[in-house]
């Protein structure tokens, strides 16, 4: 029996190629948003500042949350595996300023994998 050509892969490839131009446009918006809102933090993927886009807040314990991604990018990335790198990037930035407790990272990672 002949193996079926993996159709989902083609769909996935098509989906990705359709996303890229959109992300490119959002990065241009991100560039300009920084000019018009200096001092604001921004999404680590598209670069749009929190003045112009809504952050996706990931609460990792009762009192704390973090938001490396905007709601749009968070949705678009689709899976915890795709999102995790941005949380790692944020964690690396935090770690530049102060030593961070490992339990905190564990809590963040857990929250990301739970889709929060
Ligand atoms: Zn974004």
Backbone and ligand atoms as CSV (ligand in chain L), in Angstrom:
chain,resi,resn,atom,element,x,y,z
A,1,UNK,N,N,0.837,-1.203,0.000
A,1,UNK,CA,C,0.000,0.000,0.000
A,1,UNK,C,C,0.880,1.265,0.000
A,2,UNK,N,N,0.491,2.176,-0.826
A,2,UNK,CA,C,1.267,3.415,-0.922
A,2,UNK,C,C,0.983,4.310,0.286
A,3,UNK,N,N,2.026,4.887,0.757
A,3,UNK,CA,C,1.853,5.800,1.901
A,3,UNK,C,C,1.221,7.101,1.423
A,4,UNK,N,N,0.297,7.563,2.220
A,4,UNK,CA,C,-0.332,8.847,1.882
A,4,UNK,C,C,0.668,9.988,2.093
A,5,UNK,N,N,0.660,10.931,1.190
A,5,UNK,CA,C,1.503,12.114,1.404
A,5,UNK,C,C,0.910,12.868,2.601
A,6,UNK,N,N,1.784,13.215,3.517
A,6,UNK,CA,C,1.281,13.800,4.765
A,6,UNK,C,C,0.652,15.162,4.521
A,7,UNK,N,N,-0.643,15.122,4.382
A,7,UNK,CA,C,-1.398,16.340,4.112
A,7,UNK,C,C,-1.293,17.381,5.242
A,8,UNK,N,N,-1.368,16.943,6.506
A,8,UNK,CA,C,-1.277,17.946,7.573
A,8,UNK,C,C,-0.011,18.806,7.492
A,9,UNK,N,N,1.087,18.180,7.055
A,9,UNK,CA,C,2.343,18.929,6.946
A,9,UNK,C,C,2.220,20.068,5.939
A,10,UNK,N,N,1.574,19.768,4.805
A,10,UNK,CA,C,1.385,20.804,3.790
A,10,UNK,C,C,0.528,21.935,4.348
A,11,UNK,N,N,-0.522,21.531,5.059
A,11,UNK,CA,C,-1.407,22.534,5.643
A,11,UNK,C,C,-0.630,23.381,6.647
A,12,UNK,N,N,0.200,22.687,7.455
A,12,UNK,CA,C,1.001,23.396,8.448
A,12,UNK,C,C,1.958,24.367,7.761
A,13,UNK,N,N,2.585,23.892,6.673
A,13,UNK,CA,C,3.527,24.753,5.945
A,13,UNK,C,C,2.799,25.969,5.362
A,14,UNK,N,N,1.617,25.687,4.810
A,14,UNK,CA,C,0.833,26.771,4.223
A,14,UNK,C,C,0.440,27.782,5.308
A,15,UNK,N,N,0.020,27.215,6.459
A,15,UNK,CA,C,-0.389,28.075,7.574
A,15,UNK,C,C,0.769,28.973,7.997
A,16,UNK,N,N,1.955,28.373,8.081
A,16,UNK,CA,C,3.127,29.141,8.507
A,16,UNK,C,C,3.484,30.226,7.500
A,17,UNK,N,N,3.405,29.883,6.199
A,17,UNK,CA,C,3.773,30.877,5.189
A,17,UNK,C,C,2.765,32.022,5.166
A,18,UNK,N,N,1.530,31.699,5.604
A,18,UNK,CA,C,0.539,32.770,5.664
A,18,UNK,C,C,0.754,33.656,6.880
A,19,UNK,N,N,1.331,33.071,7.927
A,19,UNK,CA,C,1.541,33.841,9.151
A,19,UNK,C,C,2.713,34.803,9.023
A,20,UNK,N,N,3.728,34.388,8.280
A,20,UNK,CA,C,4.945,35.186,8.235
A,20,UNK,C,C,4.730,36.639,7.784
A,21,UNK,N,N,3.976,36.860,6.666
A,21,UNK,CA,C,3.782,38.263,6.277
A,21,UNK,C,C,3.082,39.064,7.361
A,22,UNK,N,N,2.131,38.398,8.066
A,22,UNK,CA,C,1.417,39.100,9.133
A,22,UNK,C,C,2.374,39.493,10.262
A,23,UNK,N,N,3.260,38.570,10.626
A,23,UNK,CA,C,4.210,38.859,11.695
A,23,UNK,C,C,5.148,39.973,11.264
A,24,UNK,N,N,5.549,39.941,9.988
A,24,UNK,CA,C,6.411,40.982,9.438
A,24,UNK,C,C,5.751,42.352,9.598
A,25,UNK,N,N,4.461,42.429,9.279
A,25,UNK,CA,C,3.733,43.688,9.409
A,25,UNK,C,C,3.636,44.117,10.869
A,26,UNK,N,N,3.402,43.137,11.740
A,26,UNK,CA,C,3.298,43.476,13.166
A,26,UNK,C,C,4.644,43.981,13.708
A,27,UNK,N,N,5.723,43.447,13.173
A,27,UNK,CA,C,7.042,43.922,13.628
A,27,UNK,C,C,7.294,45.352,13.175
A,28,UNK,N,N,6.765,45.704,11.998
A,28,UNK,CA,C,6.880,47.101,11.542
A,28,UNK,C,C,6.066,47.986,12.496
A,29,UNK,N,N,4.855,47.520,12.820
A,29,UNK,CA,C,4.022,48.258,13.788
A,29,UNK,C,C,4.757,48.378,15.123
A,30,UNK,N,N,5.429,47.292,15.503
A,30,UNK,CA,C,6.187,47.280,16.748
A,30,UNK,C,C,7.260,48.345,16.752
A,31,UNK,N,N,7.944,48.473,15.631
A,31,UNK,CA,C,8.996,49.478,15.500
A,31,UNK,C,C,8.422,50.881,15.728
A,32,UNK,N,N,7.284,51.162,15.065
A,32,UNK,CA,C,6.702,52.500,15.202
A,32,UNK,C,C,6.065,52.711,16.575
A,33,UNK,N,N,5.510,51.645,17.137
A,33,UNK,CA,C,4.871,51.798,18.448
A,33,UNK,C,C,5.906,52.237,19.498
A,34,UNK,N,N,7.161,51.784,19.334
A,34,UNK,CA,C,8.207,52.164,20.295
A,34,UNK,C,C,8.544,53.650,20.176
A,35,UNK,N,N,8.457,54.176,18.950
A,35,UNK,CA,C,8.722,55.598,18.749
A,35,UNK,C,C,7.627,56.430,19.425
A,36,UNK,N,N,6.371,55.927,19.326
A,36,UNK,CA,C,5.248,56.708,19.851
A,36,UNK,C,C,4.929,56.414,21.318
A,37,UNK,N,N,5.588,55.460,21.905
A,37,UNK,CA,C,5.374,55.218,23.340
A,37,UNK,C,C,6.704,54.839,23.999
A,38,UNK,N,N,7.625,55.818,24.049
A,38,UNK,CA,C,8.921,55.515,24.656
A,38,UNK,C,C,8.763,55.122,26.130
A,39,UNK,N,N,9.576,54.174,26.551
A,39,UNK,CA,C,9.535,53.752,27.952
A,39,UNK,C,C,8.570,52.609,28.222
A,40,UNK,N,N,7.709,52.321,27.267
A,40,UNK,CA,C,6.777,51.210,27.460
A,40,UNK,C,C,7.469,49.886,27.159
A,41,UNK,N,N,7.105,48.852,27.881
A,41,UNK,CA,C,7.567,47.503,27.544
A,41,UNK,C,C,6.748,47.003,26.374
A,42,UNK,N,N,7.243,45.926,25.764
A,42,UNK,CA,C,6.565,45.455,24.560
A,42,UNK,C,C,6.573,43.936,24.470
A,43,UNK,N,N,5.814,43.452,23.529
A,43,UNK,CA,C,5.762,42.017,23.236
A,43,UNK,C,C,7.134,41.586,22.716
A,44,UNK,N,N,7.621,40.445,23.210
A,44,UNK,CA,C,8.957,40.003,22.823
A,44,UNK,C,C,8.976,39.374,21.435
A,45,UNK,N,N,7.818,39.187,20.851
A,45,UNK,CA,C,7.779,38.598,19.509
A,45,UNK,C,C,7.562,39.676,18.441
A,46,UNK,N,N,6.494,40.465,18.582
A,46,UNK,CA,C,6.196,41.453,17.533
A,46,UNK,C,C,6.756,42.825,17.872
A,47,UNK,N,N,7.032,43.075,19.137
A,47,UNK,CA,C,7.626,44.349,19.531
A,47,UNK,C,C,6.634,45.479,19.745
A,48,UNK,N,N,5.340,45.208,19.600
A,48,UNK,CA,C,4.340,46.263,19.823
A,48,UNK,C,C,4.237,46.530,21.319
A,49,UNK,N,N,4.245,47.816,21.662
A,49,UNK,CA,C,4.263,48.174,23.090
A,49,UNK,C,C,2.882,47.989,23.721
A,50,UNK,N,N,2.893,47.909,25.057
A,50,UNK,CA,C,1.641,47.689,25.805
A,50,UNK,C,C,0.710,48.886,25.706
A,51,UNK,N,N,1.161,49.950,25.135
A,51,UNK,CA,C,0.238,51.072,24.929
A,51,UNK,C,C,-0.693,50.767,23.752
A,52,UNK,N,N,-0.187,49.964,22.804
A,52,UNK,CA,C,-0.949,49.746,21.570
A,52,UNK,C,C,-1.485,48.334,21.399
A,53,UNK,N,N,-1.096,47.421,22.259
A,53,UNK,CA,C,-1.650,46.066,22.165
A,53,UNK,C,C,-1.856,45.518,23.566
A,54,UNK,N,N,-2.715,44.490,23.668
A,54,UNK,CA,C,-3.036,43.933,24.978
A,54,UNK,C,C,-2.055,42.798,25.276
A,55,UNK,N,N,-1.492,42.818,26.472
A,55,UNK,CA,C,-0.574,41.752,26.854
A,55,UNK,C,C,-1.358,40.498,27.245
A,56,UNK,N,N,-0.722,39.341,27.089
A,56,UNK,CA,C,-1.319,38.114,27.621
A,56,UNK,C,C,-0.654,37.830,28.960
A,57,UNK,N,N,-1.396,37.993,30.019
A,57,UNK,CA,C,-0.820,37.811,31.342
A,57,UNK,C,C,-0.893,36.346,31.762
A,58,UNK,N,N,0.277,35.793,32.116
A,58,UNK,CA,C,0.362,34.410,32.576
A,58,UNK,C,C,0.596,34.425,34.071
A,59,UNK,N,N,-0.442,34.075,34.839
A,59,UNK,CA,C,-0.230,34.078,36.290
A,59,UNK,C,C,0.376,32.743,36.701
A,60,UNK,N,N,1.505,32.829,37.383
A,60,UNK,CA,C,2.207,31.602,37.767
A,60,UNK,C,C,2.107,31.314,39.256
A,61,UNK,N,N,1.553,32.221,40.007
A,61,UNK,CA,C,1.107,31.911,41.369
A,61,UNK,C,C,-0.005,32.877,41.736
A,62,UNK,N,N,-0.471,32.797,42.946
A,62,UNK,CA,C,-1.639,33.572,43.353
A,62,UNK,C,C,-1.469,35.078,43.126
A,63,UNK,N,N,-0.243,35.564,43.308
A,63,UNK,CA,C,-0.041,37.013,43.284
A,63,UNK,C,C,0.791,37.528,42.110
A,64,UNK,N,N,1.412,36.612,41.349
A,64,UNK,CA,C,2.351,37.092,40.333
A,64,UNK,C,C,2.016,36.582,38.944
A,65,UNK,N,N,2.332,37.436,38.000
A,65,UNK,CA,C,2.153,37.059,36.610
A,65,UNK,C,C,3.252,37.686,35.768
A,66,UNK,N,N,3.382,37.210,34.557
A,66,UNK,CA,C,4.345,37.820,33.647
A,66,UNK,C,C,3.737,37.844,32.256
A,67,UNK,N,N,4.246,38.715,31.413
A,67,UNK,CA,C,3.650,38.829,30.078
A,67,UNK,C,C,4.702,39.150,29.018
A,68,UNK,N,N,5.406,38.123,28.555
A,68,UNK,CA,C,6.357,38.348,27.472
A,68,UNK,C,C,5.692,38.506,26.104
A,69,UNK,N,N,4.428,38.078,25.990
A,69,UNK,CA,C,3.756,38.092,24.683
A,69,UNK,C,C,2.470,38.907,24.729
A,70,UNK,N,N,2.115,39.475,23.576
A,70,UNK,CA,C,0.800,40.108,23.474
A,70,UNK,C,C,-0.226,39.003,23.240
A,71,UNK,N,N,-1.478,39.339,23.456
A,71,UNK,CA,C,-2.558,38.357,23.292
A,71,UNK,C,C,-2.540,37.785,21.871
A,72,UNK,N,N,-2.309,38.644,20.899
A,72,UNK,CA,C,-2.305,38.230,19.487
A,72,UNK,C,C,-1.209,37.189,19.221
A,73,UNK,N,N,0.011,37.478,19.637
A,73,UNK,CA,C,1.112,36.533,19.402
A,73,UNK,C,C,0.900,35.253,20.195
A,74,UNK,N,N,0.408,35.398,21.422
A,74,UNK,CA,C,0.168,34.229,22.268
A,74,UNK,C,C,-0.794,33.272,21.563
A,75,UNK,N,N,-1.878,33.823,21.031
A,75,UNK,CA,C,-2.869,33.006,20.306
A,75,UNK,C,C,-2.239,32.394,19.063
A,76,UNK,N,N,-1.504,33.220,18.312
A,76,UNK,CA,C,-0.951,32.789,17.037
A,76,UNK,C,C,0.086,31.668,17.210
A,77,UNK,N,N,0.837,31.699,18.289
A,77,UNK,CA,C,1.848,30.664,18.519
A,77,UNK,C,C,1.210,29.298,18.790
A,78,UNK,N,N,0.030,29.317,19.339
A,78,UNK,CA,C,-0.798,28.112,19.405
A,78,UNK,C,C,-0.491,27.080,20.474
A,79,UNK,N,N,0.785,26.751,20.702
A,79,UNK,CA,C,1.084,25.688,21.678
A,79,UNK,C,C,2.079,26.182,22.734
A,80,UNK,N,N,2.057,25.548,23.927
A,80,UNK,CA,C,3.017,25.913,24.972
A,80,UNK,C,C,4.467,25.803,24.488
A,81,UNK,N,N,4.746,24.765,23.685
A,81,UNK,CA,C,6.110,24.556,23.185
A,81,UNK,C,C,6.576,25.757,22.358
A,82,UNK,N,N,5.683,26.288,21.527
A,82,UNK,CA,C,6.044,27.450,20.709
A,82,UNK,C,C,6.207,28.719,21.543
A,83,UNK,N,N,5.459,28.792,22.636
A,83,UNK,CA,C,5.470,30.021,23.454
A,83,UNK,C,C,6.635,30.061,24.428
A,84,UNK,N,N,7.098,28.892,24.837
A,84,UNK,CA,C,8.044,28.797,25.950
A,84,UNK,C,C,9.316,29.628,25.743
A,85,UNK,N,N,9.811,29.681,24.527
A,85,UNK,CA,C,11.065,30.395,24.255
A,85,UNK,C,C,10.976,31.877,24.662
A,86,UNK,N,N,9.792,32.470,24.546
A,86,UNK,CA,C,9.643,33.888,24.905
A,86,UNK,C,C,9.663,34.075,26.428
A,87,UNK,N,N,9.152,33.076,27.130
A,87,UNK,CA,C,9.207,33.112,28.596
A,87,UNK,C,C,10.646,32.915,29.067
A,88,UNK,N,N,11.374,32.049,28.335
A,88,UNK,CA,C,12.797,31.832,28.668
A,88,UNK,C,C,13.591,33.115,28.439
A,89,UNK,N,N,13.224,33.813,27.371
A,89,UNK,CA,C,13.889,35.081,27.042
A,89,UNK,C,C,13.647,36.118,28.145
A,90,UNK,N,N,12.390,36.197,28.600
A,90,UNK,CA,C,12.040,37.122,29.684
A,90,UNK,C,C,12.800,36.751,30.961
A,91,UNK,N,N,12.834,35.452,31.229
A,91,UNK,CA,C,13.535,34.954,32.408
A,91,UNK,C,C,15.015,35.335,32.347
A,92,UNK,N,N,15.617,35.197,31.187
A,92,UNK,CA,C,17.027,35.544,31.005
A,92,UNK,C,C,17.248,37.031,31.273
A,93,UNK,N,N,16.292,37.873,30.819
A,93,UNK,CA,C,16.397,39.312,31.077
A,93,UNK,C,C,16.311,39.607,32.566
A,94,UNK,N,N,15.344,39.001,33.242
A,94,UNK,CA,C,15.189,39.193,34.692
A,94,UNK,C,C,16.472,38.792,35.412
A,95,UNK,N,N,17.043,37.678,34.970
A,95,UNK,CA,C,18.230,37.131,35.641
A,95,UNK,C,C,19.456,38.037,35.501
A,96,UNK,N,N,19.416,38.941,34.528
A,96,UNK,CA,C,20.521,39.893,34.367
A,96,UNK,C,C,20.578,40.864,35.532
A,97,UNK,N,N,19.397,41.162,36.107
A,97,UNK,CA,C,19.325,42.196,37.142
A,97,UNK,C,C,19.446,41.655,38.552
A,98,UNK,N,N,18.986,40.435,38.747
A,98,UNK,CA,C,19.036,39.856,40.092
A,98,UNK,C,C,19.027,38.341,39.989
A,99,UNK,N,N,19.657,37.688,40.966
A,99,UNK,CA,C,19.573,36.218,40.948
A,99,UNK,C,C,18.125,35.790,41.183
A,100,UNK,N,N,17.662,34.868,40.351
A,100,UNK,CA,C,16.255,34.475,40.425
A,100,UNK,C,C,16.138,33.062,40.991
A,101,UNK,N,N,15.164,32.883,41.892
A,101,UNK,CA,C,14.980,31.541,42.461
A,101,UNK,C,C,14.446,30.554,41.415
A,102,UNK,N,N,15.043,29.377,41.417
A,102,UNK,CA,C,14.686,28.382,40.410
A,102,UNK,C,C,13.215,27.949,40.506
A,103,UNK,N,N,12.663,27.972,41.743
A,103,UNK,CA,C,11.257,27.572,41.925
A,103,UNK,C,C,10.342,28.500,41.134
A,104,UNK,N,N,10.783,29.765,41.007
A,104,UNK,CA,C,9.959,30.726,40.274
A,104,UNK,C,C,9.880,30.328,38.805
A,105,UNK,N,N,11.050,29.942,38.225
A,105,UNK,CA,C,11.042,29.505,36.834
A,105,UNK,C,C,10.182,28.253,36.674
A,106,UNK,N,N,10.299,27.315,37.628
A,106,UNK,CA,C,9.500,26.091,37.562
A,106,UNK,C,C,8.006,26.421,37.515
A,107,UNK,N,N,7.618,27.409,38.318
A,107,UNK,CA,C,6.206,27.807,38.371
A,107,UNK,C,C,5.769,28.433,37.041
A,108,UNK,N,N,6.655,29.254,36.458
A,108,UNK,CA,C,6.338,29.883,35.172
A,108,UNK,C,C,6.203,28.820,34.077
A,109,UNK,N,N,7.190,27.925,34.048
A,109,UNK,CA,C,7.180,26.862,33.029
A,109,UNK,C,C,5.906,26.009,33.135
A,110,UNK,N,N,5.545,25.685,34.370
A,110,UNK,CA,C,4.340,24.889,34.617
A,110,UNK,C,C,3.107,25.630,34.080
A,111,UNK,N,N,3.043,26.938,34.378
A,111,UNK,CA,C,1.905,27.745,33.934
A,111,UNK,C,C,1.826,27.783,32.399
A,112,UNK,N,N,2.989,27.890,31.751
A,112,UNK,CA,C,3.003,27.938,30.282
A,112,UNK,C,C,2.481,26.623,29.713
A,113,UNK,N,N,2.968,25.513,30.290
A,113,UNK,CA,C,2.525,24.202,29.798
A,113,UNK,C,C,1.050,23.941,30.091
A,114,UNK,N,N,0.519,24.603,31.109
A,114,UNK,CA,C,-0.910,24.463,31.398
A,114,UNK,C,C,-1.762,25.369,30.531
A,115,UNK,N,N,-1.097,26.125,29.647
A,115,UNK,CA,C,-1.839,26.977,28.719
A,115,UNK,C,C,-2.347,28.261,29.332
A,116,UNK,N,N,-1.715,28.677,30.445
A,116,UNK,CA,C,-2.109,29.942,31.081
A,116,UNK,C,C,-1.434,31.130,30.438
L,1,ZN,ZN,ZN,3.091,40.312,19.902
